[in-house]
């Protein structure tokens, strides 16, 4: 089957993806990437893995996320429409994720959001994402902008230093009972909570994680406790995504994330990066993101977490000394 035919076949299967068909499509994507992704193919060769022997997603070797900092990860040969970049302290430490089709990224993020909240057009979307707005190449900004453009409410928009405008909009949407999501990076929401007394009852407050060096790091439960007390809300929602992914996961306040249909999360053992951890035990997160079929769908992250029997997962922190990876064979050459 030609490259173009394989790609078209995968896109069609993603549109009708279900829990029962996830493994079959994962195997199609794995074989596609093992054949057509030069970096991943060499990685498998160094591990002495014959891709024809792999029968389930649990057996797939996951590529260390560090590779996005050192290689251009592409399945096939194509010209990118854009490049998503992470917020590394230098250009050398930032991840670079080439994007073949921005339209597909929009479609996939929208479908993932819709599974948990309905269509973004039904919400006023207020994005408090200063650290992301201050640089280019953020996938989160691109997703938030798409949701803002989809929204039927003209109050939707980004807020950087115009806090007074944000407070006025929050007061207005609350008064007019407009369904609203305040999407914010953790440190910006914390700053807002400490500086102002705001009643955000009936407004969804959704944090995207990360203090980005602006504030002392807090656990998610500590952060949520402060935000709930300050805003008078019963729960804080969370979004989990990253530069290297096309899919997201969401939590509605219980600390457990549910994945988009194209995404499945596993944990691996901390001391043995090629062995999966059992459910309900702390390990390092491996993410299968089938929407990433044009780059790499099987990513070994540096996040510590726990996966539950129902497929939900928790994010508990970062792996210590995460830049030193036992399975970065190509990086150590």
C-alpha positions as CSV (number, residue, x, y, z in Angstrom):
1,X,0.0,0.0,0.0
2,X,1.4,3.4,-0.9
3,X,2.2,6.1,1.6
4,X,-0.7,8.3,0.5
5,X,-3.2,5.3,0.7
6,X,-2.0,4.4,4.2
7,X,-2.4,8.0,5.3
8,X,-5.9,8.3,3.9
9,X,-6.9,5.0,5.4
10,X,-5.7,6.1,8.9
11,X,-7.5,9.4,8.7
12,X,-10.7,7.6,7.8
13,X,-10.4,5.2,10.7
14,X,-9.7,8.0,13.1
15,X,-13.0,9.5,12.2
16,X,-14.8,6.3,13.4
17,X,-12.5,5.4,16.2
18,X,-14.0,3.5,19.2
19,X,-12.5,1.9,22.3
20,X,-12.9,-1.5,20.7
21,X,-11.0,-0.5,17.5
22,X,-8.2,1.5,19.3
23,X,-5.7,-1.4,19.3
24,X,-6.3,-2.3,15.6
25,X,-5.7,1.2,14.5
26,X,-2.7,1.6,16.9
27,X,-1.1,-1.4,15.1
28,X,-1.8,0.1,11.7
29,X,-0.2,3.4,12.8
30,X,2.7,1.6,14.4
31,X,3.5,-0.4,11.2
32,X,3.1,2.8,9.2
33,X,5.6,4.7,11.4
34,X,8.0,1.8,11.7
35,X,8.2,1.8,7.9
36,X,8.1,5.5,7.1
37,X,9.5,7.3,10.1
38,X,13.3,7.3,9.7
39,X,14.0,8.3,13.4
40,X,11.6,5.8,14.8
41,X,12.8,3.0,12.5
42,X,16.4,3.5,13.6
43,X,15.3,3.6,17.2
44,X,13.5,0.3,16.8
45,X,16.6,-1.1,15.1
46,X,18.9,0.0,18.0
47,X,16.5,-1.8,20.4
48,X,16.6,-4.8,18.1
49,X,12.8,-4.8,17.8
50,X,11.3,-6.4,14.7
51,X,8.0,-4.4,14.2
52,X,6.3,-7.5,12.7
53,X,6.5,-9.2,16.1
54,X,4.5,-6.4,17.8
55,X,0.8,-7.4,18.2
56,X,-0.7,-4.9,20.7
57,X,-0.2,-1.3,21.7
58,X,1.1,-2.5,25.1
59,X,4.1,-4.1,23.3
60,X,5.1,-1.0,21.3
61,X,8.4,0.7,22.2
62,X,7.6,4.3,23.0
63,X,9.9,7.0,21.8
64,X,11.4,9.2,24.5
65,X,9.9,12.7,24.3
66,X,13.5,14.1,24.4
67,X,13.8,13.2,20.7
68,X,11.6,16.2,19.8
69,X,14.5,18.4,21.0
70,X,17.1,16.8,18.8
71,X,15.4,15.5,15.7
72,X,12.7,16.5,13.2
73,X,10.2,13.8,13.8
74,X,8.2,13.0,10.7
75,X,6.5,10.0,9.3
76,X,7.1,10.3,5.5
77,X,8.6,13.3,3.7
78,X,6.4,16.4,3.7
79,X,6.6,20.2,4.1
80,X,5.2,21.4,7.4
81,X,2.5,24.1,7.6
82,X,3.8,25.1,11.0
83,X,6.0,24.1,13.9
84,X,4.7,23.9,17.5
85,X,7.4,24.7,20.0
86,X,7.6,24.1,23.8
87,X,8.6,26.8,26.3
88,X,12.2,25.7,26.8
89,X,14.6,28.1,28.5
90,X,16.7,28.2,25.3
91,X,16.0,27.4,21.7
92,X,18.2,24.3,22.1
93,X,16.1,23.0,25.0
94,X,12.7,23.5,23.3
95,X,10.8,20.7,21.6
96,X,9.9,21.2,18.0
97,X,6.8,19.4,16.6
98,X,6.3,19.9,12.8
99,X,2.6,20.1,11.8
100,X,1.6,18.7,8.4
101,X,-2.1,19.9,8.5
102,X,-3.3,22.6,10.9
103,X,-6.8,21.9,9.9
104,X,-6.6,18.3,11.1
105,X,-5.1,19.6,14.4
106,X,-8.1,22.0,14.9
107,X,-10.6,19.2,14.0
108,X,-9.0,16.7,16.5
109,X,-8.8,19.2,19.4
110,X,-12.4,20.2,18.8
111,X,-13.6,16.6,18.8
112,X,-11.6,15.8,22.0
113,X,-13.1,18.9,23.8
114,X,-16.6,18.1,22.5
115,X,-16.5,14.6,24.1
116,X,-16.4,16.2,27.6
117,X,-18.0,19.6,27.2
118,X,-20.0,19.8,24.0
119,X,-19.1,22.1,21.2
120,X,-16.9,25.1,22.0
121,X,-19.3,27.4,20.2
122,X,-21.7,27.0,23.2
123,X,-19.2,28.7,25.6
124,X,-17.6,32.1,26.2
125,X,-13.9,31.2,26.1
126,X,-11.7,33.5,28.2
127,X,-8.0,32.6,27.8
128,X,-5.6,33.7,30.6
129,X,-2.4,32.4,29.1
130,X,0.3,35.1,29.5
131,X,3.4,32.9,29.4
132,X,2.2,31.3,26.1
133,X,1.0,34.6,24.5
134,X,4.5,36.0,25.1
135,X,6.1,33.6,22.7
136,X,5.3,32.1,19.3
137,X,4.6,28.5,18.4
138,X,2.4,27.5,21.2
139,X,0.0,24.6,20.4
140,X,-2.2,25.7,23.4
141,X,-2.6,29.2,22.1
142,X,-3.5,27.7,18.7
143,X,-6.1,25.5,20.2
144,X,-7.5,28.2,22.5
145,X,-7.7,30.6,19.5
146,X,-9.6,28.0,17.5
147,X,-12.1,27.6,20.4
148,X,-12.4,31.4,20.7
149,X,-13.1,31.7,17.0
150,X,-15.8,28.9,17.3
151,X,-17.5,30.6,20.2
152,X,-20.8,32.5,19.5
153,X,-20.1,34.9,22.3
154,X,-18.2,38.1,21.3
155,X,-16.8,38.5,24.8
156,X,-14.5,35.5,24.1
157,X,-10.8,36.3,23.8
158,X,-7.3,36.4,25.2
159,X,-6.1,38.3,28.2
160,X,-2.5,39.2,28.9
161,X,-2.1,42.2,31.2
162,X,-5.6,43.7,30.8
163,X,-6.9,42.3,34.0
164,X,-9.5,45.0,34.4
165,X,-11.1,43.9,31.1
166,X,-11.1,40.3,32.2
167,X,-12.8,41.2,35.5
168,X,-15.5,43.2,33.6
169,X,-16.1,40.3,31.2
170,X,-16.3,37.8,34.1
171,X,-18.8,40.0,35.9
172,X,-20.9,40.4,32.7
173,X,-21.1,36.7,31.7
174,X,-21.9,35.8,35.3
175,X,-24.7,38.4,35.5
176,X,-26.1,37.3,32.1
177,X,-25.7,33.5,32.9
178,X,-23.5,32.9,29.9
179,X,-21.8,29.5,29.9
180,X,-18.2,30.4,30.3
181,X,-14.8,28.7,30.6
182,X,-11.9,30.6,32.1
183,X,-8.8,28.7,30.7
184,X,-5.7,29.7,32.5
185,X,-2.1,28.7,33.1
186,X,-1.7,27.9,36.8
187,X,0.5,30.9,37.9
188,X,-1.9,33.4,36.2
189,X,-5.0,31.9,37.9
190,X,-3.1,31.9,41.2
191,X,-2.1,35.6,40.8
192,X,-5.8,36.4,40.0
193,X,-7.0,34.5,43.0
194,X,-4.6,36.3,45.4
195,X,-5.1,39.8,44.0
196,X,-8.9,40.0,43.6
197,X,-12.0,38.8,45.4
198,X,-14.1,37.2,42.6
199,X,-17.1,35.0,42.8
200,X,-16.9,32.6,39.9
201,X,-19.8,30.4,40.8
202,X,-21.2,28.7,37.7
203,X,-18.1,29.5,35.7
204,X,-15.8,26.7,34.7
205,X,-12.3,27.4,35.8
206,X,-9.8,25.2,33.9
207,X,-6.1,25.2,34.6
208,X,-3.5,24.0,32.1
209,X,-0.8,23.3,34.7
210,X,2.7,24.8,35.2
211,X,4.1,27.7,37.1
212,X,6.6,28.3,34.2
213,X,9.2,29.5,36.7
214,X,6.9,32.4,37.8
215,X,5.8,30.9,41.1
216,X,6.8,28.2,43.6
217,X,5.6,24.9,42.3
218,X,2.4,23.5,44.0
219,X,0.8,20.1,43.8
220,X,-2.4,20.1,41.8
221,X,-4.5,19.5,44.9
222,X,-2.8,22.5,46.7
223,X,-3.4,24.7,43.7
224,X,-7.1,23.7,43.4
225,X,-7.7,24.2,47.1
226,X,-6.5,27.8,46.8
227,X,-8.5,28.5,43.7
228,X,-11.7,27.0,45.1
229,X,-11.5,29.0,48.2
230,X,-10.8,32.3,46.4
231,X,-13.3,31.9,43.6
232,X,-16.1,30.3,45.6
233,X,-16.3,27.2,43.3
234,X,-16.7,23.6,44.1
235,X,-14.2,22.2,41.6
236,X,-11.4,23.2,39.3
237,X,-11.1,21.6,35.9
238,X,-7.8,20.7,34.2
239,X,-6.5,20.3,30.7
240,X,-3.6,18.0,29.9
241,X,-1.7,18.4,26.7
242,X,1.7,19.2,25.4
243,X,3.6,20.4,22.4
244,X,4.4,16.9,21.2
245,X,0.8,15.7,21.2
246,X,-2.2,16.4,18.9
247,X,-4.8,15.1,21.5
248,X,-5.7,16.3,25.0
249,X,-7.2,15.0,28.2
250,X,-9.5,16.7,30.7
251,X,-10.4,16.5,34.3
252,X,-13.5,17.9,35.8
253,X,-12.1,18.3,39.3
254,X,-11.6,14.9,40.8
255,X,-7.9,14.7,39.9
256,X,-8.5,12.0,37.2
257,X,-8.0,12.8,33.5
258,X,-10.1,11.3,30.8
259,X,-8.5,11.0,27.4
260,X,-9.8,12.1,24.0
261,X,-10.8,9.1,21.8
262,X,-7.5,9.2,19.9
263,X,-5.4,9.0,23.1
264,X,-4.6,6.2,25.5
265,X,-2.2,6.4,28.5
266,X,0.0,3.8,30.1
267,X,2.6,3.9,32.8
268,X,6.1,2.4,32.6
269,X,8.4,1.4,35.4
270,X,10.7,4.2,36.6
271,X,13.8,2.0,36.6
272,X,13.0,0.0,33.5
273,X,11.7,2.4,30.7
274,X,10.9,-0.5,28.4
275,X,8.5,-2.3,30.8
276,X,5.0,-1.2,31.5
277,X,3.8,-0.6,35.0
278,X,0.6,-2.2,36.4
279,X,-2.5,-0.2,36.8
280,X,-3.0,1.8,40.0
281,X,0.8,1.9,40.6
282,X,2.9,5.0,40.1
283,X,5.1,5.1,37.0
284,X,6.1,7.4,34.2
285,X,3.5,8.2,31.6
286,X,3.6,6.7,28.1
287,X,1.0,8.2,25.7
288,X,-0.4,6.6,22.6
289,X,-1.8,9.5,20.5
290,X,-3.1,8.1,17.2
291,X,-3.8,11.6,15.9
292,X,0.0,12.0,15.9
293,X,0.3,9.6,13.0
294,X,2.2,12.0,10.8
295,X,5.0,12.4,13.4
296,X,5.1,9.8,16.2
297,X,2.1,8.3,18.0
298,X,4.0,6.5,20.8
299,X,5.7,8.9,23.2
300,X,7.4,8.2,26.5
301,X,6.9,11.4,28.5
302,X,8.7,12.6,31.6
303,X,5.6,12.9,33.7
304,X,5.0,10.7,36.8
305,X,1.5,9.4,37.1
306,X,-0.9,6.6,37.8
307,X,-3.4,4.9,35.4
308,X,-6.6,3.4,36.8
309,X,-8.5,0.4,35.7
310,X,-11.1,2.5,33.8
311,X,-8.4,4.2,31.7
312,X,-8.4,7.5,33.6
313,X,-5.1,8.7,34.8
314,X,-3.5,11.1,37.3
315,X,-0.5,13.3,36.8
316,X,1.6,13.4,39.9
317,X,4.8,15.4,39.0
318,X,7.9,15.1,36.9
319,X,10.5,12.4,36.7
320,X,13.7,13.5,38.5
321,X,16.8,14.0,36.3
322,X,14.4,13.6,33.3
323,X,17.1,14.8,30.8
324,X,19.1,11.6,31.6
325,X,17.1,8.8,29.8
326,X,18.1,5.1,30.0
327,X,16.6,4.4,26.6
328,X,17.9,7.4,24.6
329,X,20.1,5.1,22.6
330,X,20.4,7.5,19.6
331,X,21.1,10.5,21.8
332,X,24.0,8.8,23.5
333,X,25.8,7.9,20.2
